[in-house]
């Protein structure tokens, strides 16, 4: 049913915008390297009559379109960067760049916003200011923070800002919303264990950093199970364990790297505190020493959707496609999103659009993933409806 909700003006340019999406997919660029992508975005926005600003957050682009005398201002954000993954889809438009892939759908997000921007410039019925924000480096490299540091909202004030992400496992044509905490905070924690190196044949003359590190990995599993309220969300994943180079050498150093996630600030703080205490105590019990460091450049807060903008965005969807295609309060996600930083500076809402529950259900960050082109016209039509309603 929701396919009939695609605006005729969007339908007319759908194939062209799918072509743009597939071009972006074939030419992925990593964080802060989105030079060709931002060139494409900027040239199209200029062609359509936007006031275009480049170099915001290094490779970010903002297009501004003012119409009428309205004082209301809205921001729509799409992310542009790809991931360092080798693509295995076998698609005719698969990545042409070794070790780089649009494995999260940012090619689709960019194309959806471009399609909406084109329609709104030609046929949009609104009174006020539209800011379309194309952000670099969403994948953990702080693109949102970089744009804010370059004066994003001082230069382009918004009364509310919105972003949309595709969601594998959710049917195409379905939109999901959530008020309050929606995406988890993320912290990257490094634990260095220092022991005493020695010969593998004489372990009693060494302090085995690998043994201490292994004990720490196992002990960390107790934190969420026994220190965090079962009704709260907490994740500690040890993603890297590096030590040693030879089978007959006991190394004096071991390094663990952790991904830590939570939906509440107090839970986040508790996780970091417990990790630190466990690492130091476990290491000491083996005669070793542990140091714990949190990478401040890789810290992102939980994404918190503001009540009024979220209610507004949800109602736009309900009025447009009906309750059968809207998940009014979708379950929170333990993935992270640096749009959370933007929402700390401006009220707004982050929503999801279904990428498909069949073949389109392949999870993001997977070498077999692809953005579902059936969602493009629907997402673009939603952006148009949102802008025209907000700036009515």
N, C-alpha and C positions, 0 to 999 in steps of 0.2 A: 504493500500500500504506500509506503513512504517514497518509493521510486516516482510516484505520480506527483510528489511534492517538489520535484526539481523544477526550478524556475525556467521558463522557456528561454530566457536570455542566457542562462547558464548552459542549458542543453545545447544551444546553438554553438557554443564554443567548447563543448566537452571534449571532443576528439582532439582539438588543438591543444588543450591543456593537459590531456593525457600524454600527448607527444612531448610536451615540456617536462612532465613528470618523468617520463622514460629517458629523456635526454639527461636529466639530472641524475637519474639512477645509474646511467652508464658512465657518468663522469663525477664520481663522488670525491669530495674533498674533506679532509680531516679538520679538526678544531683549529680555528684561526688561520686556516689555509683556504678559506672559501672564496678565493679571488674570482674564478670564473663564474661561480654561482652568484656572487654579489654583483658581478658585471651584468649577468643576465637579468637579475631582479631589477637592478637600477635602470637598465635600458628600457625594459618593458613599462615600468612605472612612469618614466619620463615620457615615453610614447603615449601613454594614456592620460597625461596631463597632471601628474602628481608633482608636488614640490619635493625633490629627492635630496636626501642627505646621506652621505657615505662616511665611512671611517669611524662610525660610532661603535665603540667596543672593538676597535681594530678593523674587522671586516663586516661589521653590521651595517644594515641599510634601513632607513626610515623614510617612508613616503607619506606626505601629508596632503590631504584634500579638504578644502573648505568650501562649504556651499551655504548660501543664504546668510542670515544674520544670527542664527542660533548660537548660544554660548556653550552648549553641551559639547563634551569632547570624549571620544572613545578610542581605545587602543586595541588592536588585534595583533597577536604575536605568533609567528611561526619560526621554527628552528631550521637551520640549514646544513649542519655538519653531519658527516658520515662517521663510521666506526672503523678501527683497524682490524677488519675481519676479511678473510679470503672468501669471496662469494662462491657458492656451490649450487645456485639455482638452475644453471644451464639455460637461462632465458636469453632470447635474442638481444635484449637490451641490458644484459648483465654488465657488471662493472668491467671497464676496460683497464682499470688501474689495479695492479697486483697489491693484495693486502689491504685494500680499501673497499668499503661496501656501505650502501645505504641499508643497514640492517635494522633500522628503527623507524623507518617511514618518514624521515624528515624531508625526503624528496616529495612525498605526497602532501605533507603539511605546507611546504612552500608552494606547491602547485595549487592547492586548494585556496590559499590566501591570495595568490596571484589571480586566479579565476574570479574570486569575489571582488578584488580590487578593480579588475577590468570592467566587470558589470556595473559596479557602483560608480565608476567614473563616467560610463556612457549612459546608464539608465537609472542610477540610484535616486531614490526619492527620499532625501533627508535634508535636514537643516542643522548645520553644526560642523564640527571638525572631526575628520577621520584620520587616525594615525595607524598605518600598517607597519609593523615592526618585524624585520627579518633578522633574527638573532644568530650569531655564530656560537660555536663552542658550547653547546648544551651538554655534551657528553662528559661531564665531570671536569671541564677546564675553565669554568667560571665565566662563560660568555655573558650571562645576564648581569653579573656583577661588574664586568667590564663596561657594558653599556650604561649602567647606572653611574659608574665613576666618570663617564664621559658626559654626564648631565642629561640622561634620557628624558626624565620627567620635568626637569627645569626647562629644557628646550622644547619638549612636546608634552605639555601637561595633559593628563587624562583624568576624567572623573571616574572612570572604571576601565580595567584592562582584562582581556580575555585570551585564553589559549586553548587549543584543542589537540588531542593526541589520539591516534588510532589505537584500537584495542583488539588484538587477536582473541578469538573465543567469544566475542560479542557479535551478534548477527549484523550484517550490513544493513544500514538504515536505522539502527538503534543508537540512541544517544544516552550517555550516563552522566549523572551529576551527583555531587556529594557536598553537603555543607560542613564546614569545619575541617579537621585534619583529614587529608585525602591521600597524600603521599608521604613516605617516611623521610625523616632526616637521614643523613649519611655522614659517617666519619671514617676516615682511613687511619688506622692505628698500626704503628710499627713497634714490634717488641724485639729488642736486641738482647740476646742471652750471651753472657761472657763467662766462659769456663777456663780450663787449663788444658791445652792440647797435649797429645801424647801418642804413644804407639798403640795400635789396635790390639797387640798381644799383651799389653800391660795396662789394662784399664784402671787398675787400682792406683796408678801413679798419675792419673789425669782427672780432670773434672769435666765430664761429658756434657757438652752444651746441647747435643742432640737429645740425650735422655731428658735433660731439664726441659727442653722445648717441647718434647712429646708429652710430658706430664702437664705442661701448661695448656697445650691444645685440649687434652682430655678434661682438665679442670674447668676450662672456660665453658664447657658444655653445661655446667651446673648453674651458670649465672641466670640464664633465662628460665631454666627449670625450677630454680629454688630461690631466686632473689627478686624476680619480677612478678607482679600480680598476674595471675593467669588470664585475667580479662584485658590486660594491656599487651601491646605489641612490642616485641624486642627481638632483634636478630643479631647474632655474632657468627660470622663466617670467616674461617681461616682460609684465605685463598692462596697463600704462598708460604712455603716452608723451605728455606734455603740454608744449607750447611754442607761443608765437606766437599772433598774432591777425589779422595782415594779410599778404597775399602779398608786399608790397614792403618789409617790415620784417624785418630779421634780429634775432631776440630775443636778449636778453642772458642769459636763464635757460631752462633745460629741466629737467623732472623725470621720472624713471623710477620706476615702482613694480613691485617684483618679488615673486613668491611662490617661496620656496626650501624644498625638502623633502629629507629624508634618513631612513634607517632606523637609522643609527648616529651616536652623538654625535661621534665623531672625523670622520666625513664631513661632518656638519653644520658643525662648526667650520672645516673646510677650505674648504667652499663660501663661508662668510661672509668668510674671510680672502682668498680669491682674488677674490671680487667687489670687495672694497675695494681691493685692489692694482690690479686691471685698470681700475676706474673712475678712480682717481686718475692712473694712468700714461697712460691713453688721453686723458683730458682735458688733461693737461699737454702731451702731444705736439701738441695743437692750440692751445696757448696759453691754455687755459681751466683752470678749477679745479673739482674734484668733491668733494662731501662725501657721506658714506655714513652712514645712520642705520638701526638695527634697532629696530623698534617693540616695546618690551619687553612692552607690554600684549597683543600679538598673537603672543607666542612660546609654542608648545606643544611638549612633548617627543614623541618617538616613543612610540607605545603599545606597552607591553611586557606580554604575558600571562605571568603566573606559572605555573610548571610544574605544581605540584600542583593548584591550582584548575582549570587548563585540562584536565588529565588527568581530573579528576573530572567536569567539565562534559561532556567528550567521552564518557565512559563512560556517563553518564546517558542521553545521546542514543542511544548504541549499544545499550544494554539496552532502550530504549523502542521505537525504530523500525528498528534493524538497520543493518548496515554499508552497505547499498545506498543509504541516505538520509543518510549522513554522510561529509563530506569531512574526513578526520582531520587533514590538514595542508594547508590551503588556501594559495594564493599570497598573499604580503603585498600590501598596497594602498598606493599613494602618496597617497591621501587622508589627511586628518588628523582627529583626534577628541579632544575635550578630556576624555574619560573617561581618557585617558592620565595626566592630573594626579591623578585619583582613585586610579589604580593605583600611583602613587608613594607613596600614603599607606596603602593597604590591599591585601593580596593579592587577586587576582581574575582574571577572564577576560572578554574581549569577544569575542562570537561573532556569526555572521551566519546569517540565515534567508533562504531563497530567495524572491524576489519574482516569479519567473517568467522563463522564457526565450523566451516568445512576446510577446504584447502587454504583458505585465508586465515586459518587458525594457528599457523606456525608462529611460535613465540618470537618476539623481537630479540635482537642481539644473537640471532641464530643464522648461520651461513645459508640456510634455505629459505629465509624470510623474504617476502615481497609485499609492498603496499598494495592493497586491493583497489584497482582503478574504479570499481563500482562505487566506492565511497567518495570519490573526488567531487562529483557534481552535487551530491547530497551535502557534503561538508561546506562547499562553496555557497550553496543555496542557504544553508543555515547562517553562515556569516552575513549574508545579505540581509536576511530577515532580522538578525540581531541588531545590525547597524541601523536599519531603517526604523526599527521599533525604538531603539535607544535615542536616536536623533530625530524622532518624529516631530 
